[in-house]
Amino acid sequence: MAIDEPIPPIPESEALDPRKVALGALLFDDPRLSGDGTVACVSCHNMALGGSDQFARSIGAGGALGVVNAPTVFNARFNFAQFWDGRAATLEDQIDGPISNPREMGSSWPEVLGKLREDREHVAAFQEIYKDGIQVVNIKDAIATFERSLTTPDSRFDRYLKGDAGALTEEEKAGYELFKMYRCVACHQGVNIGGNMFAKIGVFGDYVADRGNPTEADLGRFNVTGRSRDRHVFKVPSLRNVALTAPYFHDGSAKTLDEAVVVMAKYQLGRRISDTDLTRIVAFLQTLTGELRGQPLWQ
């Protein structure tokens, strides 16, 4: 890989406690974390659907409709903050939000603790790993450790970056060069091809006004900081596995990659992309699909 490339390949996974990963996986799939026992973390972050749910907005406990598109949990460990508005600094901090949100899990930590402490197998599993057993901090640690295991290395693009020139077609290579030429990499760079900065949606034009029907969620980072300059500012999403995670943007308004690229070119770059360039850039984006635990996600 050339030293001046703006995107490095996903690194080798760091060693994680396999007991915590396994326990976290169980908790991630456990609907008892929701108030009515109908929703688990996996409901919105499905391993078979690119770590998302492919809905514009997710369905929470009691059939409640969420306010933003659920981002993928894959490679979330590489994000510099969590949630679209970046209000959580770590994966552990992020877990608090869905648990208590009435539109998501609709529960509370006392309720979750009560349910899990009634499960003898969970009690034994926690006591084997954590001296103080089932506690909120330990639940969060186990789930976050599992989430840190969800990296997707060895995409065709990663192999290309590592020196395999034949990993991409000529069209895909041209798409990557256009991705850089159009300056998409100004926001989508780093190991996660995003996830490491905030940016306003609508640099060249009022995206929200043009879309219509503005909501409080459209205010983005402003809802966290209260600063006027943070209106419509969001964490730049990762483009890893982006071909699997439609629909796109915080509002789920773009149904296809082609549409998403056209909208981003208009509102973030102030440009119109030709049909040929669009085809090539989308072809490049489709090379970003990696493998989860050695199994290709594109199969």
FIROKOL-909081 format. One record per residue: residue in one letter; x, y, z of N, C-alpha, C, O in turn. Coordinates in steps of 0.02 Angstrom, whole numbers, plus 50000, padded with zeros to 5 digits. Atoms other than C-alpha are relative to their C-alpha. Example, Ala and Ser with C-alpha at 12.3 -4.5 7.8 and 13.67 -1.06 7.14 Angstrom:
a500454994150000506154977550390500455006050000500975005950033;s499584994149997506844994750357499615005550037499865011050045;
***
This chain:
m500424994050000500005000050000500445006250000500925006750038;a499634993750000500655017349957499915003650066499375003550096;i500024996949933501075027350112499525005950002499325008050056;d500444994249999499965041750056499274998249989498865002749978;e500705002050008498365031550039499605002450060499825001850117;p500404997449944496965039450142499624994650039499334996050091;i500375005449969496225022450186500474994150012500744991449964;p499615006149986497185008350274499544994050004498944994850017;p500425006049992496564990350276499844998950073500195001450118;i500185001749931495694983850431500564995850030500774990949999;p499455003849969497054977650551499784993350027499194991950032;e500155006349968497164960550627499645001350066499795006150101;s500394999149939495924958550768500434999150062500864994750065;e499645000849937496604961150943499704994450040499114992650031;a500245005649959496444947151068499465002550048499565007450084;l500554998549955494794947751160499854993850042499944988250018;d500175005649956494234936951306499434996149968498874998749963;p500525003750035493254923151217499384998750043498834998050017;r500575000949955492154920651371499555006149999498945005549999;k500404993950003491604938751365499665000749932499095002949928;v500304999750067491324937851177499384995549997498864997549972;a500555004850001490214922451199499415002450042498845001950021;l500534997449957489244930051344499685006149969499065006849970;g500274994150033489054946451252499554998249942499055001549930;a500415002350056488374937051101499324997750025498804999149993;l500645002349972487044928951210499575006050020498975006150007;l500374994149978486554945751284499755004049940499205006849941;f500184996350061486534953851111499374997149968498985000749937;d500585003450029485234940951058499414999350048498904996450030;d500495001449947484224941551219499445005350002499585011150019;p500554995149999482494949951206499805002150070499405006750078;r500174998049931482394950751396500305006850017500125009950067;l499734993349989483414966651382499495005449983499585011250000;s500534995150016481844975051314499434999450050499344994250082;g500534999949950480364979851420499464994849989499224991850037;d500545004850013479094968851333500254993349974499854989049955;g499725006550020480274954751287499944998549926499964992649907;t500095001250072480054957151099500605002349958500655000449900;v499464997050038481644966351048500674998650033500744999250094;a499315000949977483484962051064500455004649960500235007749911;c499524995950039485034971251005500024997749928500065001849882;v499955002850067485084959550856499405001849957499445001249896;s500594998250039483354965350803500155005749952499915005949896;c499814994350042484104981450736500704999349970500885002949924;h499315001050023485884974950709500094992749983500424988950019;n500035006950022485654958750615500654998049966500885001349919;m499375002350028487244949050576499924998149926500404998749887;a500125002150069486454942750414499825005849953499765004949893;l500204994150039485994960350356500515005650006500345011550009;g499474995049996487664969150367500055003550066500335009050070;g499974996949934487474972750552499495005550010499535009450058;s500544995149994485934983450522499344996349991499324990249999;d500645003550009484094979850488499665001549932499134998849917;q500244998350067483834987350314499325003450000498965003449949;f500594995749997482374998050374500235007350003500775008850029;a499834992949994482365016950357500035001950074500485005650094;r500014999049927481915017350542499794993550032499344990050008;s500115006549968481925002650660499364999750041499085004950061;i500595001249958480454995050753500244997850069500604992950076;g499795001649932480684994950941499464996450039498984993850011;a500475003349955479764987951091499305002949991499225009049982;g500694997850008477884988751076499835002549931499325005749921;g500134997750069478024992150889500175007349989499985010149937;a499824992950007478725009650918500495001049942500934996949931;l499574998550057479555017650767500575004550022500455009750053;g499424996049982481315024350790500025006549961499615007749917;v499974993350031481835041850738500575000849950500585005549911;v499464999850048483435038150641500134992949975499914988050004;n499805006450028484145024250533500514996750046500984999950070;a499535003649956485045010850635500664998949963500674995549912;p499355001150033486905011350590500244992950012500044989650060;t499735006649991487844995150568500434999550063500765004350082;v499585001349942488674987550720500684997349978501154997150018;f499365002550024490054980150611500525005650000500395011249977;n499434995349997491724988950639499865006250042500215011250036;a500154994249957490915000650766500575001650047500635007250072;r499434998849956492484998550871500465005349972500835008550010;f499554995150031493385009750746499715007049998500055011849979;n500304993349999492155024250765500275004150058500395001450112;f499734995949946492785038950866499465001950050499625004250105;a500574998949955491055040950943499434995749973499454993349917;q500565004250020489415031450938499355004149994499305009550023;f500624996850019487675036150875500135005149944500685007749937;w499944995050053487345047750728500225006750027500605010349994;d499824993549973487505062750842500614999850045500805004850075;g499375000649962489055056050931499935001050074500425002850107;r500104998449929488305057451103500314994950048500364996350108;a499665004949958489165041751168500734999349979500884998749920;a499285000250016491055041051180500254993049987500734992149949;t499765006950005491225022151192499434995349986498844997149991;l500515005150010490315006251149499634998550065499034997250065;e500335001049936489975003851334499495005450014498935004050035;d500464994449989489195021151348499394999549954498835001349973;q500545000450049488155017851193499434995550023498854996750005;i500515004949981487235003351273499455003050043498895000650041;d500504996849957486345014551398499415002849959498845002349981;g500514996650039485395023551260499424995449980498854996849999;p500545004450022484405009151181499614996850058499004995950053;i500345003349945484015000951349499425004150026498875001550037;s500514995849969483025015751415499565003749950499055006549969;n500384996350050482395023151252499334996549987499324990649968;p500655003350009480505019851241499874997949928499434993849915;r500095001950070480655018751051500464994249980500434991749924;e499535005450015482015005451063499854994150047499404990250034;m500105005749955482154993151208499455001250051499124996550075;g500554998249955480945002451321500044996750068499544994450095;s499915003449936481674995451481500405004550047500435010550037;s499574996449953482795000551626500504995050028500394989050025;w499505004649973484344993451707499744995950059499884989950062;p500265004249946483444988151867499564994249973499594988649999;e500425005250029482194978551759500424994649967500284988749974;v499565004850033483564970451656500374995750051500404989650044;l499655003849948484554965451811499544994850032499754989250044;g500475004649969483004957651887499884993949957499854988349983;k500135005650046482664946951734500614995449995500534989350001;l499415004150011484454941051709500204996250063500454990650059;r499825003349937484724936851893499554994150016499694990250061;e500445005849992483284924551881500224994149957499954988649964;d499755005150046484234914651749500634996850029501165000050032;r499445003249966485374901951834500614999449954501185000249977;e499445000650046486434899351678500365006649992500985006849989;h499694993450006486724918051660500385001750064500935004450062;v499674998649936487134919551845500684996450002501184999350022;a499385003949999488444905751828500515002749951501105003149966;a499554997450052489164912951667500325006550023500925007550013;f499734993649976489374930251744500494998950057501025002050058;q499565001149942490134923651905500674996849979501174997850013;e499385003050024491424913851805500485005449974501095004649977;i499594994750031492034930051722500105005950046500655008750050;y499994994049959491604943851844499894998150074499414994650090;k500045001849929491884942552032499345002250031499084998850076;d500614997549970490334952952071499384998149961498845000749973;g500585002850034489204943551951499635004749953499945008749919;i500414996150046487774951551858499915007150025499525008350071;q500044992949985488004970351869499955003849933500155001249881;v500084996050061487624984151743500665000749964500704999749904;v499344998950031489464987751712500254993749966500594994149915;n499775006250029489774969351677499594998149938499864995449890;i500425001150059488304967651558500265004249942500335001849886;k499754995550052488944982651462500684997949975500824998349915;d499345002250020490714975951462499964993949954500324993549905;a500065006050041490174959151391499725001649931499984999349880;i500304998250064489074966651255500505003949958500575002649898;a499524996050037490404979351206500584995749975500844996849921;t499465004550022491734965651199499774996049940500154995149892;f500275003550058490624955651082499995004649939500185002649884;e500034995350056490354971150975500705001449972500785002449912;r499314998950023492234973850966500264994249957500744994949920;s499795005950039492384956450891499705000349929499894996249887;l500364999850063491274961550744500365004349948500075008949919;t499634996750053492634967550627499954995949936499884989849938;t500095003450065492534963550442500605001449954500545005349907;p499414998950042494284962750368499964996249934499464992949919;d499895004050060494884955650203499475001249946499294996549910;s500394998350059493724964750085500464999849939501074999749946;r499574999950060494324964549905500415006549999500985006549975;f499634993849998494814982649931500584999650049501125002350035;d499455001049953495844977950084500564996149968501154997749976;r499495004050033496734964849982500385004249948500985003449939;y499684995550048497074977849848500495004650035501055005750012;l499564995649963497794989649978500634996550025501164999550033;k499435004049976498934975650038500464997749944500954994349957;g499545001650055499674973749865499744995349947500104993849899;d500285004550050498524962049770499655004149946499065005649951;a500264995750053498284972249611499424996849964499005000349936;g500545003450034497124958949541499374999450040498884996550016;a500595000649958495894960349684499425004349975498845002949989;l500524995650028494964974349594500034999949924500564998949895;t500034999350072494394976049415500245007049982500335011350025;e499794993450022494964990749310499465005250015499625010950032;e500544995449985493254998649332499995001950074499895007750091;e500004998749928493354996949521500595004350020500525008750063;k499424995749987495105004349524499875007149977500055011950012;a500184993350024494475018849420499525003350047499555009450059;g500474997349952493055020949544500345002650062500145007750090;y499634997649942494285022349687500365006549985500385011050027;e499664993850018495285035449595499515005849996499675011450016;l500524994750003493675045249562499775001850071499645007750085;f500194998949931493205043149746500485005050033500285009250073;k499514995349974494815052249787499985006649962500055012049993;m500004993950040494715064649644499425004650018499505010750021;y500584996049981492965070249692500045002450072499635006450094;r499884998249930493615072149870499494997050048499364999750102;c500415003749952492415059749946500414998150061500154997550117;v499555002049945493935055050051500115005650051500415004550103;a499944994749951493865071950136499634998250064499825000250119;c500395002249942492565064150251500044992450011500024990050068;h499995007349995492675045550212500714997549990500914995749935;q499325002550001494445040450256500154996450065499704995650107;g499835003749940495385031050390499794992749994499494990749944;v500125007250003495215012650431499274998349990499114993349958;n500715001550006493315013550441499685003649940499075003249931;i500254996250058493145024350285499435004550022498895004649992;g500504995949966492195036450395500024998650074500464995050098;g500045001449929491695036350577500515003450042500575001950102;n499474996749961493115047850630499945007650000500425011050017;m500104992849999492365065250613499255001549994498854997249978;f500684997650011490765075450611499995004249937500495007249918;a500084995750059490095084250457499265002049994498814998350014;k500684997650012488575094450410499724996849937500074996449887;i500335002450060487355086550291499655005949966499185008849993;g500264994150035486995100050164500495005750000500315011350020;v499504994750006488595109850136499835004649941499905010749946;f500194996250060488015115149963499244999149989499034995249946;g500735000650005486135117249986499714997550065500054994350105;d500355001949939484865114150122499684993249990499114992749966;y500245006850010484665095350120499334998850035498874996150005;v500605001449960483345094750258499395003749971498855000849965;a500564996150028482265108550183499784997149933499194996749919;d500175002850066482365100850010499654993350007499194991749969;r500335006549988481885083750078499305000950027498844997250009;g500654998549970480455091150178499874996150064500244991550081;n500215003349938479585085950339500564999450051500734993950073;p499455000249951480995090850458499784997350067499214998450089;t500135002749934481095082050625500545002350048501055005150028;e499494998249950482045084950787500644996149987501194998749999;a499415004150014483215070750737500445003149947501055001949946;d499614996850053483755080950585500495005150027500965007149992;l499554995149970484595093150704500684997050017501175000650026;g499375003549991485935080050735500375002150063500105002050118;r499554998449945487375085550844499745005850043499915006350102;f500284994449962486435101250895499604997650061499605001050112;n500385002749944485335090351006500444998150059500204997350115;v499535001749947486895085951105500335006250029500405006950089;t499604994249978487845102451111499605006450009499805010750048;g500394993749998486505115851086500335005749962500105011449966;r499644994750037487735125350975499715000649930499604995649895;s500324999050065486995133050819500414997249943500134994949893;r499585002750054488485127650714499944992549992500184989649943;d500085007350003488035109550752499334997849972499174991849973;r500645001950032486325110150668500154995949937500554997849895;h499945004450058486185096050542500704996949993500904994949938;v499345003149999487915089550591499944992950028499614991850079;f500035007049980488145070750604500694996949997501144999449964;k499395004050008489515058150628500004997149930499504994449907;v499935002850068490135053150456499964992450006500364989550042;p500055007249994489585035050433500574996349966500874998849918;s499525004450033490785021150391499714997549934499114996349928;l500215003050063490725014850213500194992649995500074989449943;r499875007149999491324997550261499344996249991498854997650026;n500595004250013490054984750194499405004049978498835001949988;v500554995450015489014999250128499514997049950498934998949949;a500455003150049488294988549987499464995950034498964994250003;l500475004349964487384978450122499525003850044499055000950072;t500344996549946486674992350229499505005349977499375010150014;a500534995550021485365001450126499394999250046499304993850074;p499954993250029484405012650152500515004250037500765002350090;y499434996049977485645026650183499805006750030499255009250021;f500044993649964485885042650285499634999150066499324993950078;h500305000549934485245046350459499244999049996498934996350042;d500725000550008483475047150390499794994149957499194993049946;g500165005750041483585031650281499655001949935499274997949907;s500384997450058482985042150133500274997549933499894997549884;a499715002450063484165035149999499954992449998500244989050040;k500145007250002483605017849947500564996049968500624990049980;t499475003650035485105013349838500665003750006500685009650022;l499344996950000486965016549830500045005549946500335010849959;d499994994950053486745025749665499685006550023499955011950013;e500354994149975485495037549744500405003650053500445009750054;a499614997049946486585040249896500605003949973500745009449997;v499424996650029488105044749791499795006449966500135011549972;v500244994050035487115057049685499825005550050499985011350040;v500204995149950486385065549839500615002950035500655008950046;m499404997549967488075066649925500405004749954500665009849977;a499644995750047488875073949768499675006949997500015012049996;k500364993750005487525087249760500085004350063500245010250059;y500044996149939487435092349942500675000650038500765005450076;q499364999749964489205088650006500565002749956501035005749982;l499474998050045490245092249852499805005549952500225008649920;g500234994950046489165104149753500124998349927500255002649886;r499845002350067489405093649598499474995149974499114991950013;r500415005150031488445083049476500474994749971500944996449935;i499575005450023489225066049441499714997149936499114995849931;s500225002950063489145059149265499794992750011499994989750061;d500235006949993488305042249239500594995250000500594990350038;t499425004450002489985034349196500385000150066500574994950092;d499644999449936490835041049353499594996850056499874993650100;l500445002949948489335035849458500074992450000500144989350052;t499945007350005489435018049394500664997550028500684992450062;r499345002049976491285017149432500075000850075500364996550108;i499954999049927491155024449607499594994850037499824992150087;v500425005149968489735012649652500354993249995500324989250043;a499635006350007490764998149584500554999650053500664994350082;f499494999849947492175003449701499694998750068499954994750107;l500325000849934490995004649850499804992850013499794990650070;q500205007049992490434986849819500594995550016500494989750034;t499415004049981492224980849848500165000650074500634997450097;l499854998749930492154986650029499684994950047499744995450108;t500325005249960491174971350087500524994950023500874992049982;g499485004249972492264961050203499764993250022499264990649998;e500165006549973492224944850299499895000650076500215004550110;l500125000449929491524941150471500204993150025499914988150005;r499735006349973492504927850565500174995149944500034989149948;g499765004250054493224921450402499494998249947499654994949898;q500535001650048491554920250311499835006349960499665011449990;p500164994150040491254932050164499295002350011498824998350012;l500674997249990489784943650192499615000549935499005001549936;w500354999050063489384944550008499674993649975499324993849924;q500325006150021488814926449996499304999450031498954994550018;
***
